[in-house]
Amino acid sequence: MNWARSIDLIQVHCQGEVGKVIVGGAPEIPGATMLDKMNHINTIDDSLRRFVTFEPRANVAMSVNLLIAPTRADADAGFIVLQADRAHPMSGSNCVCVVTALLESGKVAMREPETVMRLDTPAGLIIARAACRGGRCLSVSLDNVPSFAEFLDKMVDTPRWGRIKVDVAFGGVYYAIVDVEQIELDIAPGHARELAEAGIELKSLLAEQIQVEHPTLSGIDEIAYVMFRKREPDGAIRTCTTLRPGRVDRSPCGTGSSANLATLLTRGEISVGDRRTSRSIIGGEFLAEAIGETEVGGRRAVLPRITGSGWVYGTERLRISDDDPFARGFALSDSWGPQVDLLG
């Protein structure tokens, strides 16, 4: 078998959310910065993204991270998050997967008890501190990009649920955060399909009623995800981020947890130094900390630190063949959900 053209990946999950890491074989992506490269994938050539995120090589409940040499001198590595709908500028769970893969594969030298890594992303520089022991990456703390609230208690009209309140905040991407009781559901595994469909429906409605544009990062001008939120009796915040074409994040969502921290800071519910536990639909947890405060485009912003763990579970090689009839991949509604046509 001829493997002259192939893509090598490390298989990793973070609290159950799969975030594979491309470590070899990917084509060069044009662009002077990581943001330029992401915009190239989204607006000019999405063939690699489709190849690695669609069937028959992938499934709906996963992401793939494209490892790229950094475009800035102060970074050790760079990456772009590839998902079924598009390339995204940042993801906490995927960043944990990238750091874990780099360290446990030896592509970045592991130093015990802590390895510090600086990552170039389209959203900005991420500083990762990995707790390491016995050749394993036990956990990763991410100093995420400044996160801020764009709107609090924004009223949105919906055909199904009437007028509901939505918080819109940036945590590496833009989120619409909705208290889940407003749609009369609970964040529980048995409601995952209903939550996914509700989130995709709301995303479409929000695109008609709310406009966002990051003040300094060009091309980041949409609400990427709808995240449902619920306060737990022990003070934790249970989250459920919904992703196109219709699935839920298995992890507690690092960028979503950062966005939620920003809403709490803006409301005066937390101060610098405070912590909150984010808990996923399947019970996985991240620790979200407010380690500082700054300003972004005139908006009060929190400096978030997100801590979670990832696990390497295998390796994978994808063969590239010119005669493959499904090089662009495909998606079917039996597993990808009724909104699969949104993928184009």
Summary of the structure (lengths in Angstrom):
residues: 344
radius of gyration: 19.0
end to end distance: 32.8
largest distance: 61.3
contacts: 1274
relative contact order: 0.18
helix: 22%
strand: 41%
